Amino acid sequence: WKEIRKRGFKNKAFQTLEAVIDKLQEVIQGLEKSVLKSTVSRQWTRLLFEND
């Protein structure tokens, strides 16, 4: 998450939630595979998608 904040959200205020989502998509698409993998492979993120 640090890399995502650094690339698109550091000291930035957005006018709308849609603008936040657009920026997040832009930043994620520009991440290297290894950075993206380390971001989404954390235990707490995996738990969000597990079925009970």
PQR file with spaces between the fields and no chain letter, atoms N, CA, C, O and H, PARSE charges and radii, in Angstrom:
ATOM       1  N    TRP     1       0.825   -1.198    0.000 -0.4000 1.5000
ATOM       2  CA   TRP     1       0.000    0.000    0.000 -0.0000 2.0000
ATOM       3  C    TRP     1       0.862    1.252    0.000  0.5500 1.7000
ATOM       4  O    TRP     1       0.451    2.297   -0.505 -0.5500 1.4000
ATOM       5  N    LYS     2       2.039    1.149    0.557 -0.4000 1.5000
ATOM       6  CA   LYS     2       2.937    2.303    0.585 -0.0000 2.0000
ATOM       7  C    LYS     2       3.240    2.788   -0.832  0.5500 1.7000
ATOM       8  O    LYS     2       3.249    3.990   -1.098 -0.5500 1.4000
ATOM       9  H    LYS     2       2.374    0.300    0.968  0.4000 1.0000
ATOM      10  N    GLU     3       3.485    1.857   -1.720 -0.4000 1.5000
ATOM      11  CA   GLU     3       3.798    2.215   -3.111 -0.0000 2.0000
ATOM      12  C    GLU     3       2.600    2.885   -3.787  0.5500 1.7000
ATOM      13  O    GLU     3       2.771    3.843   -4.541 -0.5500 1.4000
ATOM      14  H    GLU     3       3.478    0.880   -1.504  0.4000 1.0000
ATOM      15  N    ILE     4       1.413    2.395   -3.525 -0.4000 1.5000
ATOM      16  CA   ILE     4       0.206    2.997   -4.099 -0.0000 2.0000
ATOM      17  C    ILE     4       0.022    4.412   -3.573  0.5500 1.7000
ATOM      18  O    ILE     4      -0.276    5.327   -4.340 -0.5500 1.4000
ATOM      19  H    ILE     4       1.274    1.617   -2.912  0.4000 1.0000
ATOM      20  N    ARG     5       0.198    4.596   -2.277 -0.4000 1.5000
ATOM      21  CA   ARG     5       0.082    5.951   -1.702 -0.0000 2.0000
ATOM      22  C    ARG     5       1.121    6.882   -2.301  0.5500 1.7000
ATOM      23  O    ARG     5       0.816    8.025   -2.641 -0.5500 1.4000
ATOM      24  H    ARG     5       0.441    3.853   -1.653  0.4000 1.0000
ATOM      25  N    LYS     6       2.347    6.394   -2.432 -0.4000 1.5000
ATOM      26  CA   LYS     6       3.438    7.220   -2.945 -0.0000 2.0000
ATOM      27  C    LYS     6       3.177    7.656   -4.385  0.5500 1.7000
ATOM      28  O    LYS     6       3.462    8.795   -4.754 -0.5500 1.4000
ATOM      29  H    LYS     6       2.595    5.466   -2.157  0.4000 1.0000
ATOM      30  N    ARG     7       2.642    6.760   -5.186 -0.4000 1.5000
ATOM      31  CA   ARG     7       2.461    7.044   -6.611 -0.0000 2.0000
ATOM      32  C    ARG     7       1.235    7.887   -6.936  0.5500 1.7000
ATOM      33  O    ARG     7       1.197    8.517   -7.993 -0.5500 1.4000
ATOM      34  H    ARG     7       2.410    5.835   -4.886  0.4000 1.0000
ATOM      35  N    GLY     8       0.239    7.920   -6.069 -0.4000 1.5000
ATOM      36  CA   GLY     8      -0.955    8.627   -6.500 -0.0000 2.0000
ATOM      37  C    GLY     8      -1.776    9.306   -5.438  0.5500 1.7000
ATOM      38  O    GLY     8      -2.731   10.015   -5.758 -0.5500 1.4000
ATOM      39  H    GLY     8       0.269    7.408   -5.210  0.4000 1.0000
ATOM      40  N    PHE     9      -1.429    9.109   -4.168 -0.4000 1.5000
ATOM      41  CA   PHE     9      -2.302    9.625   -3.127 -0.0000 2.0000
ATOM      42  C    PHE     9      -1.591   10.469   -2.083  0.5500 1.7000
ATOM      43  O    PHE     9      -2.225   10.932   -1.135 -0.5500 1.4000
ATOM      44  H    PHE     9      -0.653    8.534   -3.908  0.4000 1.0000
ATOM      45  N    LYS    10      -0.314   10.677   -2.231 -0.4000 1.5000
ATOM      46  CA   LYS    10       0.445   11.434   -1.244 -0.0000 2.0000
ATOM      47  C    LYS    10       0.046   12.910   -1.294  0.5500 1.7000
ATOM      48  O    LYS    10       0.189   13.565   -2.326 -0.5500 1.4000
ATOM      49  H    LYS    10       0.201   10.301   -3.001  0.4000 1.0000
ATOM      50  N    ASN    11      -0.455   13.422   -0.172 -0.4000 1.5000
ATOM      51  CA   ASN    11      -0.841   14.831   -0.045 -0.0000 2.0000
ATOM      52  C    ASN    11      -1.793   15.277   -1.140  0.5500 1.7000
ATOM      53  O    ASN    11      -1.630   16.355   -1.711 -0.5500 1.4000
ATOM      54  H    ASN    11      -0.572   12.890    0.666  0.4000 1.0000
ATOM      55  N    LYS    12      -2.781   14.454   -1.433 -0.4000 1.5000
ATOM      56  CA   LYS    12      -3.732   14.779   -2.497 -0.0000 2.0000
ATOM      57  C    LYS    12      -5.151   14.653   -1.973  0.5500 1.7000
ATOM      58  O    LYS    12      -5.502   13.677   -1.311 -0.5500 1.4000
ATOM      59  H    LYS    12      -2.914   13.578   -0.969  0.4000 1.0000
ATOM      60  N    ALA    13      -5.957   15.655   -2.279 -0.4000 1.5000
ATOM      61  CA   ALA    13      -7.381   15.620   -1.951 -0.0000 2.0000
ATOM      62  C    ALA    13      -8.161   15.454   -3.252  0.5500 1.7000
ATOM      63  O    ALA    13      -7.825   16.063   -4.267 -0.5500 1.4000
ATOM      64  H    ALA    13      -5.672   16.449   -2.817  0.4000 1.0000
ATOM      65  N    PHE    14      -9.183   14.643   -3.217 -0.4000 1.5000
ATOM      66  CA   PHE    14      -9.989   14.383   -4.401 -0.0000 2.0000
ATOM      67  C    PHE    14     -11.368   14.998   -4.222  0.5500 1.7000
ATOM      68  O    PHE    14     -11.889   15.078   -3.109 -0.5500 1.4000
ATOM      69  H    PHE    14      -9.456   14.148   -2.392  0.4000 1.0000
ATOM      70  N    GLN    15     -11.946   15.428   -5.326 -0.4000 1.5000
ATOM      71  CA   GLN    15     -13.266   16.057   -5.284 -0.0000 2.0000
ATOM      72  C    GLN    15     -14.388   15.038   -5.095  0.5500 1.7000
ATOM      73  O    GLN    15     -15.407   15.336   -4.471 -0.5500 1.4000
ATOM      74  H    GLN    15     -11.524   15.363   -6.230  0.4000 1.0000
ATOM      75  N    THR    16     -14.196   13.832   -5.638 -0.4000 1.5000
ATOM      76  CA   THR    16     -15.244   12.816   -5.580 -0.0000 2.0000
ATOM      77  C    THR    16     -14.645   11.441   -5.314  0.5500 1.7000
ATOM      78  O    THR    16     -13.447   11.223   -5.492 -0.5500 1.4000
ATOM      79  H    THR    16     -13.368   13.590   -6.145  0.4000 1.0000
ATOM      80  N    LEU    17     -15.493   10.528   -4.889 -0.4000 1.5000
ATOM      81  CA   LEU    17     -15.078    9.137   -4.716 -0.0000 2.0000
ATOM      82  C    LEU    17     -14.714    8.533   -6.072  0.5500 1.7000
ATOM      83  O    LEU    17     -13.790    7.725   -6.163 -0.5500 1.4000
ATOM      84  H    LEU    17     -16.467   10.705   -4.744  0.4000 1.0000
ATOM      85  N    GLU    18     -15.422    8.916   -7.107 -0.4000 1.5000
ATOM      86  CA   GLU    18     -15.113    8.433   -8.451 -0.0000 2.0000
ATOM      87  C    GLU    18     -13.693    8.824   -8.861  0.5500 1.7000
ATOM      88  O    GLU    18     -13.001    8.039   -9.509 -0.5500 1.4000
ATOM      89  H    GLU    18     -16.172    9.573   -7.033  0.4000 1.0000
ATOM      90  N    ALA    19     -13.258   10.015   -8.494 -0.4000 1.5000
ATOM      91  CA   ALA    19     -11.894   10.458   -8.803 -0.0000 2.0000
ATOM      92  C    ALA    19     -10.865    9.602   -8.055  0.5500 1.7000
ATOM      93  O    ALA    19      -9.797    9.308   -8.591 -0.5500 1.4000
ATOM      94  H    ALA    19     -13.820   10.653   -7.967  0.4000 1.0000
ATOM      95  N    VAL    20     -11.180    9.210   -6.839 -0.4000 1.5000
ATOM      96  CA   VAL    20     -10.294    8.335   -6.062 -0.0000 2.0000
ATOM      97  C    VAL    20     -10.178    6.975   -6.753  0.5500 1.7000
ATOM      98  O    VAL    20      -9.081    6.442   -6.913 -0.5500 1.4000
ATOM      99  H    VAL    20     -12.048    9.450   -6.404  0.4000 1.0000
ATOM     100  N    ILE    21     -11.309    6.429   -7.154 -0.4000 1.5000
ATOM     101  CA   ILE    21     -11.319    5.127   -7.819 -0.0000 2.0000
ATOM     102  C    ILE    21     -10.554    5.186   -9.135  0.5500 1.7000
ATOM     103  O    ILE    21      -9.787    4.276   -9.451 -0.5500 1.4000
ATOM     104  H    ILE    21     -12.200    6.863   -7.024  0.4000 1.0000
ATOM     105  N    ASP    22     -10.758    6.250   -9.901 -0.4000 1.5000
ATOM     106  CA   ASP    22     -10.036    6.411  -11.171 -0.0000 2.0000
ATOM     107  C    ASP    22      -8.529    6.452  -10.947  0.5500 1.7000
ATOM     108  O    ASP    22      -7.771    5.818  -11.680 -0.5500 1.4000
ATOM     109  H    ASP    22     -11.380    6.989   -9.645  0.4000 1.0000
ATOM     110  N    LYS    23      -8.097    7.197   -9.936 -0.4000 1.5000
ATOM     111  CA   LYS    23      -6.664    7.305   -9.648 -0.0000 2.0000
ATOM     112  C    LYS    23      -6.111    5.965   -9.178  0.5500 1.7000
ATOM     113  O    LYS    23      -5.011    5.573   -9.569 -0.5500 1.4000
ATOM     114  H    LYS    23      -8.713    7.713   -9.340  0.4000 1.0000
ATOM     115  N    LEU    24      -6.864    5.267   -8.347 -0.4000 1.5000
ATOM     116  CA   LEU    24      -6.425    3.957   -7.867 -0.0000 2.0000
ATOM     117  C    LEU    24      -6.243    2.990   -9.035  0.5500 1.7000
ATOM     118  O    LEU    24      -5.249    2.266   -9.092 -0.5500 1.4000
ATOM     119  H    LEU    24      -7.757    5.586   -8.029  0.4000 1.0000
ATOM     120  N    GLN    25      -7.191    2.976   -9.956 -0.4000 1.5000
ATOM     121  CA   GLN    25      -7.065    2.109  -11.128 -0.0000 2.0000
ATOM     122  C    GLN    25      -5.836    2.472  -11.951  0.5500 1.7000
ATOM     123  O    GLN    25      -5.112    1.590  -12.414 -0.5500 1.4000
ATOM     124  H    GLN    25      -7.998    3.564   -9.909  0.4000 1.0000
ATOM     125  N    GLU    26      -5.602    3.749  -12.131 -0.4000 1.5000
ATOM     126  CA   GLU    26      -4.438    4.209  -12.890 -0.0000 2.0000
ATOM     127  C    GLU    26      -3.136    3.755  -12.243  0.5500 1.7000
ATOM     128  O    GLU    26      -2.231    3.268  -12.921 -0.5500 1.4000
ATOM     129  H    GLU    26      -6.190    4.465  -11.755  0.4000 1.0000
ATOM     130  N    VAL    27      -3.050    3.918  -10.930 -0.4000 1.5000
ATOM     131  CA   VAL    27      -1.830    3.548  -10.210 -0.0000 2.0000
ATOM     132  C    VAL    27      -1.621    2.038  -10.243  0.5500 1.7000
ATOM     133  O    VAL    27      -0.508    1.572  -10.487 -0.5500 1.4000
ATOM     134  H    VAL    27      -3.785    4.314  -10.380  0.4000 1.0000
ATOM     135  N    ILE    28      -2.677    1.274  -10.002 -0.4000 1.5000
ATOM     136  CA   ILE    28      -2.559   -0.183   -9.991 -0.0000 2.0000
ATOM     137  C    ILE    28      -2.101   -0.705  -11.349  0.5500 1.7000
ATOM     138  O    ILE    28      -1.275   -1.615  -11.421 -0.5500 1.4000
ATOM     139  H    ILE    28      -3.581    1.652   -9.804  0.4000 1.0000
ATOM     140  N    GLN    29      -2.632   -0.135  -12.414 -0.4000 1.5000
ATOM     141  CA   GLN    29      -2.249   -0.586  -13.755 -0.0000 2.0000
ATOM     142  C    GLN    29      -0.782   -0.304  -14.050  0.5500 1.7000
ATOM     143  O    GLN    29      -0.185   -0.973  -14.895 -0.5500 1.4000
ATOM     144  H    GLN    29      -3.303    0.604  -12.356  0.4000 1.0000
ATOM     145  N    GLY    30      -0.196    0.665  -13.375 -0.4000 1.5000
ATOM     146  CA   GLY    30       1.201    1.001  -13.598 -0.0000 2.0000
ATOM     147  C    GLY    30       2.185    0.281  -12.698  0.5500 1.7000
ATOM     148  O    GLY    30       3.396    0.453  -12.841 -0.5500 1.4000
ATOM     149  H    GLY    30      -0.680    1.208  -12.688  0.4000 1.0000
ATOM     150  N    LEU    31       1.685   -0.523  -11.770 -0.4000 1.5000
ATOM     151  CA   LEU    31       2.568   -1.237  -10.850 -0.0000 2.0000
ATOM     152  C    LEU    31       3.228   -2.436  -11.523  0.5500 1.7000
ATOM     153  O    LEU    31       2.649   -3.068  -12.407 -0.5500 1.4000
ATOM     154  H    LEU    31       0.702   -0.663  -11.653  0.4000 1.0000
ATOM     155  N    GLU    32       4.429   -2.730  -11.093 -0.4000 1.5000
ATOM     156  CA   GLU    32       5.097   -3.949  -11.541 -0.0000 2.0000
ATOM     157  C    GLU    32       4.393   -5.145  -10.912  0.5500 1.7000
ATOM     158  O    GLU    32       3.802   -5.034   -9.838 -0.5500 1.4000
ATOM     159  H    GLU    32       4.899   -2.217  -10.375  0.4000 1.0000
ATOM     160  N    LYS    33       4.460   -6.283  -11.585 -0.4000 1.5000
ATOM     161  CA   LYS    33       3.792   -7.487  -11.077 -0.0000 2.0000
ATOM     162  C    LYS    33       4.227   -7.838   -9.663  0.5500 1.7000
ATOM     163  O    LYS    33       3.399   -8.212   -8.833 -0.5500 1.4000
ATOM     164  H    LYS    33       4.940   -6.374  -12.458  0.4000 1.0000
ATOM     165  N    SER    34       5.506   -7.720   -9.386 -0.4000 1.5000
ATOM     166  CA   SER    34       6.008   -8.112   -8.064 -0.0000 2.0000
ATOM     167  C    SER    34       5.448   -7.210   -6.965  0.5500 1.7000
ATOM     168  O    SER    34       5.142   -7.685   -5.871 -0.5500 1.4000
ATOM     169  H    SER    34       6.179   -7.415  -10.060  0.4000 1.0000
ATOM     170  N    VAL    35       5.315   -5.930   -7.243 -0.4000 1.5000
ATOM     171  CA   VAL    35       4.766   -4.991   -6.255 -0.0000 2.0000
ATOM     172  C    VAL    35       3.286   -5.283   -6.042  0.5500 1.7000
ATOM     173  O    VAL    35       2.818   -5.314   -4.904 -0.5500 1.4000
ATOM     174  H    VAL    35       5.565   -5.544   -8.131  0.4000 1.0000
ATOM     175  N    LEU    36       2.560   -5.492   -7.111 -0.4000 1.5000
ATOM     176  CA   LEU    36       1.136   -5.794   -7.002 -0.0000 2.0000
ATOM     177  C    LEU    36       0.915   -7.101   -6.247  0.5500 1.7000
ATOM     178  O    LEU    36       0.034   -7.189   -5.391 -0.5500 1.4000
ATOM     179  H    LEU    36       2.940   -5.467   -8.035  0.4000 1.0000
ATOM     180  N    LYS    37       1.705   -8.102   -6.563 -0.4000 1.5000
ATOM     181  CA   LYS    37       1.573   -9.401   -5.893 -0.0000 2.0000
ATOM     182  C    LYS    37       1.824   -9.275   -4.395  0.5500 1.7000
ATOM     183  O    LYS    37       1.090   -9.858   -3.598 -0.5500 1.4000
ATOM     184  H    LYS    37       2.421   -8.031   -7.259  0.4000 1.0000
ATOM     185  N    SER    38       2.839   -8.531   -4.004 -0.4000 1.5000
ATOM     186  CA   SER    38       3.128   -8.394   -2.577 -0.0000 2.0000
ATOM     187  C    SER    38       2.043   -7.598   -1.862  0.5500 1.7000
ATOM     188  O    SER    38       1.811   -7.799   -0.670 -0.5500 1.4000
ATOM     189  H    SER    38       3.436   -8.057   -4.651  0.4000 1.0000
ATOM     190  N    THR    39       1.380   -6.701   -2.577 -0.4000 1.5000
ATOM     191  CA   THR    39       0.310   -5.902   -1.977 -0.0000 2.0000
ATOM     192  C    THR    39      -0.933   -6.742   -1.724  0.5500 1.7000
ATOM     193  O    THR    39      -1.533   -6.653   -0.652 -0.5500 1.4000
ATOM     194  H    THR    39       1.569   -6.538   -3.545  0.4000 1.0000
ATOM     195  N    VAL    40      -1.324   -7.552   -2.696 -0.4000 1.5000
ATOM     196  CA   VAL    40      -2.575   -8.297   -2.570 -0.0000 2.0000
ATOM     197  C    VAL    40      -2.418   -9.671   -1.935  0.5500 1.7000
ATOM     198  O    VAL    40      -3.417  -10.343   -1.680 -0.5500 1.4000
ATOM     199  H    VAL    40      -0.837   -7.624   -3.566  0.4000 1.0000
ATOM     200  N    SER    41      -1.204  -10.100   -1.676 -0.4000 1.5000
ATOM     201  CA   SER    41      -1.025  -11.429   -1.092 -0.0000 2.0000
ATOM     202  C    SER    41      -0.863  -11.398    0.423  0.5500 1.7000
ATOM     203  O    SER    41      -0.437  -12.386    1.022 -0.5500 1.4000
ATOM     204  H    SER    41      -0.392   -9.554   -1.882  0.4000 1.0000
ATOM     205  N    ARG    42      -1.191  -10.298    1.031 -0.4000 1.5000
ATOM     206  CA   ARG    42      -1.156  -10.221    2.496 -0.0000 2.0000
ATOM     207  C    ARG    42      -2.297  -11.050    3.076  0.5500 1.7000
ATOM     208  O    ARG    42      -3.342  -11.213    2.446 -0.5500 1.4000
ATOM     209  H    ARG    42      -1.537   -9.495    0.544  0.4000 1.0000
ATOM     210  N    GLN    43      -2.091  -11.559    4.260 -0.4000 1.5000
ATOM     211  CA   GLN    43      -3.085  -12.445    4.861 -0.0000 2.0000
ATOM     212  C    GLN    43      -4.440  -11.767    5.008  0.5500 1.7000
ATOM     213  O    GLN    43      -5.463  -12.382    4.707 -0.5500 1.4000
ATOM     214  H    GLN    43      -1.242  -11.426    4.772  0.4000 1.0000
ATOM     215  N    TRP    44      -4.477  -10.522    5.458 -0.4000 1.5000
ATOM     216  CA   TRP    44      -5.766   -9.869    5.679 -0.0000 2.0000
ATOM     217  C    TRP    44      -6.516   -9.640    4.368  0.5500 1.7000
ATOM     218  O    TRP    44      -7.747   -9.629    4.370 -0.5500 1.4000
ATOM     219  H    TRP    44      -3.647  -10.022    5.702  0.4000 1.0000
ATOM     220  N    THR    45      -5.814   -9.458    3.255 -0.4000 1.5000
ATOM     221  CA   THR    45      -6.523   -9.293    1.984 -0.0000 2.0000
ATOM     222  C    THR    45      -7.042  -10.631    1.479  0.5500 1.7000
ATOM     223  O    THR    45      -8.121  -10.692    0.890 -0.5500 1.4000
ATOM     224  H    THR    45      -4.814   -9.467    3.254  0.4000 1.0000
ATOM     225  N    ARG    46      -6.295  -11.690    1.698 -0.4000 1.5000
ATOM     226  CA   ARG    46      -6.779  -13.017    1.294 -0.0000 2.0000
ATOM     227  C    ARG    46      -8.017  -13.403    2.086  0.5500 1.7000
ATOM     228  O    ARG    46      -8.938  -14.010    1.539 -0.5500 1.4000
ATOM     229  H    ARG    46      -5.418  -11.641    2.175  0.4000 1.0000
ATOM     230  N    LEU    47      -8.049  -13.059    3.359 -0.4000 1.5000
ATOM     231  CA   LEU    47      -9.191  -13.403    4.202 -0.0000 2.0000
ATOM     232  C    LEU    47     -10.481  -12.735    3.731  0.5500 1.7000
ATOM     233  O    LEU    47     -11.569  -13.265    3.958 -0.5500 1.4000
ATOM     234  H    LEU    47      -7.301  -12.566    3.803  0.4000 1.0000
ATOM     235  N    LEU    48     -10.372  -11.593    3.086 -0.4000 1.5000
ATOM     236  CA   LEU    48     -11.558  -10.900    2.581 -0.0000 2.0000
ATOM     237  C    LEU    48     -12.306  -11.721    1.541  0.5500 1.7000
ATOM     238  O    LEU    48     -13.520  -11.583    1.394 -0.5500 1.4000
ATOM     239  H    LEU    48      -9.488  -11.163    2.901  0.4000 1.0000
ATOM     240  N    PHE    49     -11.588  -12.574    0.819 -0.4000 1.5000
ATOM     241  CA   PHE    49     -12.181  -13.297   -0.295 -0.0000 2.0000
ATOM     242  C    PHE    49     -12.387  -14.780   -0.035  0.5500 1.7000
ATOM     243  O    PHE    49     -12.840  -15.506   -0.920 -0.5500 1.4000
ATOM     244  H    PHE    49     -10.602  -12.687    0.938  0.4000 1.0000
ATOM     245  N    GLU    50     -12.063  -15.236    1.159 -0.4000 1.5000
ATOM     246  CA   GLU    50     -12.275  -16.644    1.484 -0.0000 2.0000
ATOM     247  C    GLU    50     -13.744  -16.896    1.771  0.5500 1.7000
ATOM     248  O    GLU    50     -14.428  -16.072    2.377 -0.5500 1.4000
ATOM     249  H    GLU    50     -11.695  -14.646    1.878  0.4000 1.0000
ATOM     250  N    ASN    51     -14.208  -18.040    1.326 -0.4000 1.5000
ATOM     251  CA   ASN    51     -15.587  -18.457    1.618 -0.0000 2.0000
ATOM     252  C    ASN    51     -15.582  -19.290    2.887  0.5500 1.7000
ATOM     253  O    ASN    51     -14.713  -20.139    3.089 -0.5500 1.4000
ATOM     254  H    ASN    51     -13.652  -18.710    0.834  0.4000 1.0000
ATOM     255  N    ASP    52     -16.556  -19.037    3.729 -0.4000 1.5000
ATOM     256  CA   ASP    52     -16.676  -19.817    4.972 -0.0000 2.0000
ATOM     257  C    ASP    52     -17.359  -21.129    4.718  0.5500 1.7000
ATOM     258  O    ASP    52     -17.547  -21.916    5.646 -0.5500 1.4000
ATOM     259  H    ASP    52     -17.262  -18.347    3.565  0.4000 1.0000
